[in-house]
Amino acid sequence: MKVTKKFTLPESEIPTQWYNIVADMPNKPQPLLHPGTRKPIKAEDMEGLFAKELAKQEFSTERWHEIPEDVRTLYKIYRPSPLVRASGLEKALNTPAKIYFKNESVSPVGSHKLNTAIAQCYYNAEQGITHLTTETGAGQWGSAMAVAARHFKVGLDVFMVKNSYNTKPYRKIVMRTYGANVHAVPSPDTEYGRAVLAKDPTCLGSLGMAISEAVEMAVHSDNARYTLGSVLNHVLLHQTVIGLEAEKQMEMTGDYPDKVIACFGGGSNFSGISFPFLRHNFLDGKKTRFMAAEPAACPKLSCGKFEYDFGDTEGLTPLIPMYTLGHDFQPAQIHAAGLRYHGGGQIVSQLKKDGLIESYPIDQRETFAAGITFAQSEGIIPAPESTHAIALVIREALKDKAEGRDETILFNLSGHGLLDMAAYEQYMDGKL
Amino acid sequence: MKVTKKFTLPESEIPTQWYNIVADMPNKPQPLLHPGTRKPIKAEDMEGLFAKELAKQEFSTERWHEIPEDVRTLYKIYRPSPLVRASGLEKALNTPAKIYFKNESVSPVGSHKLNTAIAQCYYNAEQGITHLTTETGAGQWGSAMAVAARHFKVGLDVFMVKNSYNTKPYRKIVMRTYGANVHAVPSPDTEYGRAVLAKDPTCLGSLGMAISEAVEMAVHSDNARYTLGSVLNHVLLHQTVIGLEAEKQMEMTGDYPDKVIACFGGGSNFSGISFPFLRHNFLDGKKTRFMAAEPAACPKLSCGKFEYDFGDTEGLTPLIPMYTLGHDFQPAQIHAAGLRYHGGGQIVSQLKKDGLIESYPIDQRETFAAGITFAQSEGIIPAPESTHAIALVIREALKDKAEGRDETILFNLSGHGLLDMAAYEQYMDGKL
């Protein structure tokens, strides 16, 4: 039997609109609250920090948002991304399940993060903003922002946790190559950073500190704004290009997903692949299950409480109604740095509360074993984040085998792991 | 004006045959000679070292070779690769030239090397060979072999120059992740390696030593063969999938290349993109120019002598009629490790001798500058090898600008540079 491996779309099929799931949710997300007054905040309240259009999208209840032509043009560098039949993995597992994955690792920075980086830089540039700041942990988000900022001729300062800056030097050089300024956090370049360094010159930083420095620089610079790579509604909105393309590609296969699986950090790749299909559960009576693969070290959806909490460690952001492990929760130093966030965000948390999505915590040893199985059967080494999705896929496909069920599983390969090989080595050497 | 960015082909358009340029060369390459007798050698003489079918291909004068279905199936993981309009680079250079590139960096190991690794592992496995050996410098070839060997369930030992083993640790882990054994050369695992270590325990190895160890292990192991990633005729043959796809894709653009440009190490990516187009010079009166971009540190085609020389440092291989800097030539430690080979191979050298292709030596500072221009305008960080092609493209495109000429340039992006970021850092820090 010949199996088609890749289902590809022409550039003309890059979506022209992003999908906003808020329009179709049975229960809308509860409002963000001002941390002082505890009153609902509005788009205008966020315009000092984010581009106007992004702040507007954050509060939108419109179902569809036009994708600007300049954004679609830049998407053409790597989009539409292929939908791939994981025939090698199916064979390795000897499962009757049909496994497909959306390959977001084909972006030039190696992950799905570029989908929203391009949009965010575009709206800022359109508004005349000349300088952007952001933070990055492992560096995937910072790399994506570096490419996009360069294209729209906007300056970019990336605040990178010093621990990653030292241990993942390649990501830092990638950002520099694209033209970004990269600071090791805590840095001597902000008041907050200098204060931290004064207390502890050997401090290796945290994502919370990086946010504080990036926000400070944005607020205190002329004509500058801050950007964020996950959690927020406008970020999830932009990522729906993943699922909208996958919908068309699944049609080409003749199958429809019984399960959609993605790893879960702040929700951007999970929402990107899930929401367009979840819409068909809402509107067309489909019964697809949506399964978030969380790190056991940071299982906010599986083990967190649903409550109002801050988005950052310092407590500077609006209060977000979400599943959270507490804004001061410090997860273990797992290799999937992109999944080490304490909260589930406003939309995803409401969906989880309403029983419309599921979540599963997975230990990183299981995920690296899954990553190696995938590399050896499909040829692609997955990012440590993406190995969580693959581990859950393997669990489900083996259940299908035991129960003789030929269901269709779709998962999102959010990125490749070529810059994370040290983590694989530790796993292979039994050091995890 | 809207520019189509990527020209993509469906899987059904993966070539069904490789193209052998020997059939159409006005002057055939001179024969390989036995180093002892200096008499022409035959396919049978090479069957102890290489799979029978590969040895046969090495001496073939047939124009077309059927691509086995199992090889085409594995090609589907990443082929057909996209042809891309470099509209960002054109804009950055403000040139009237139309620049296209074939993007071979989309392979899961990041380079074109997989095109022949798959074929070589297939033929060995078909013959019942259970174990393969090879050497690798920077690790691109070893990584490709690791993926392919795993797929065909053939064991693989890769001998990696110790200097690279130490300074490019990620490549080594990539190979391990796919299941290969990786040895740092000189290694304690062969007689030759042990002899070298006895003399100099701190020796950091060389490609010549790595070949000697890989050949020794192949010859002294049961049911094993050796494999090579460039230079040889059968390797060039397999790489013609690049140009055969590009031919169809250039038709989609409505343009035809006036110049085809690729970097040149042992000739595999240069031949892969060039030969299918060169055939139209031979058969259809086209006037395309074929331009090899060589490192100034190792300019075999530009500055070498045409003479019979050994393929390896030790003098174990047949004598090859080729442009060579001498088999004991030690090029400087440039970052484009894949271009540090002393000879041009049998076919390419004959073509150069007959004035059918051209070559240009380029200093690595110019190539890294070109690599950064490309990264910032096209979003993709090129491999140090590929930056040589880009530097030559930029030279030509700027000439076109000066002379107001809108010619069409096609080049091969042989790989991405995500595992070579240390080299970019050295360049940016002014340390090259």
HADDOCK unambig.tbl for C-alpha pairs under 7 A between the chains (distance, minus, plus):
assign (segid A and resid 5 and name CA) (segid B and resid 76 and name CA) 6.10 0.50 0.50
assign (segid A and resid 5 and name CA) (segid B and resid 77 and name CA) 6.80 0.50 0.50
assign (segid A and resid 76 and name CA) (segid B and resid 5 and name CA) 6.13 0.50 0.50
assign (segid A and resid 77 and name CA) (segid B and resid 5 and name CA) 6.81 0.50 0.50
assign (segid A and resid 106 and name CA) (segid B and resid 106 and name CA) 6.89 0.50 0.50
assign (segid A and resid 108 and name CA) (segid B and resid 379 and name CA) 6.12 0.50 0.50
assign (segid A and resid 108 and name CA) (segid B and resid 380 and name CA) 5.22 0.50 0.50
assign (segid A and resid 147 and name CA) (segid B and resid 376 and name CA) 6.89 0.50 0.50
assign (segid A and resid 147 and name CA) (segid B and resid 379 and name CA) 6.01 0.50 0.50
assign (segid A and resid 150 and name CA) (segid B and resid 376 and name CA) 6.57 0.50 0.50
assign (segid A and resid 170 and name CA) (segid B and resid 421 and name CA) 5.55 0.50 0.50
assign (segid A and resid 170 and name CA) (segid B and resid 422 and name CA) 6.97 0.50 0.50
assign (segid A and resid 173 and name CA) (segid B and resid 421 and name CA) 6.14 0.50 0.50
assign (segid A and resid 173 and name CA) (segid B and resid 425 and name CA) 6.14 0.50 0.50
assign (segid A and resid 174 and name CA) (segid B and resid 421 and name CA) 6.80 0.50 0.50
assign (segid A and resid 177 and name CA) (segid B and resid 372 and name CA) 6.27 0.50 0.50
assign (segid A and resid 178 and name CA) (segid B and resid 375 and name CA) 6.41 0.50 0.50
assign (segid A and resid 178 and name CA) (segid B and resid 376 and name CA) 5.30 0.50 0.50
assign (segid A and resid 372 and name CA) (segid B and resid 177 and name CA) 6.29 0.50 0.50
assign (segid A and resid 375 and name CA) (segid B and resid 178 and name CA) 6.43 0.50 0.50
assign (segid A and resid 376 and name CA) (segid B and resid 147 and name CA) 6.90 0.50 0.50
assign (segid A and resid 376 and name CA) (segid B and resid 150 and name CA) 6.61 0.50 0.50
assign (segid A and resid 376 and name CA) (segid B and resid 178 and name CA) 5.31 0.50 0.50
assign (segid A and resid 379 and name CA) (segid B and resid 108 and name CA) 6.12 0.50 0.50
assign (segid A and resid 379 and name CA) (segid B and resid 147 and name CA) 6.04 0.50 0.50
assign (segid A and resid 380 and name CA) (segid B and resid 108 and name CA) 5.21 0.50 0.50
assign (segid A and resid 421 and name CA) (segid B and resid 170 and name CA) 5.57 0.50 0.50
assign (segid A and resid 421 and name CA) (segid B and resid 173 and name CA) 6.15 0.50 0.50
assign (segid A and resid 421 and name CA) (segid B and resid 174 and name CA) 6.79 0.50 0.50
assign (segid A and resid 422 and name CA) (segid B and resid 170 and name CA) 6.99 0.50 0.50
assign (segid A and resid 425 and name CA) (segid B and resid 173 and name CA) 6.13 0.50 0.50
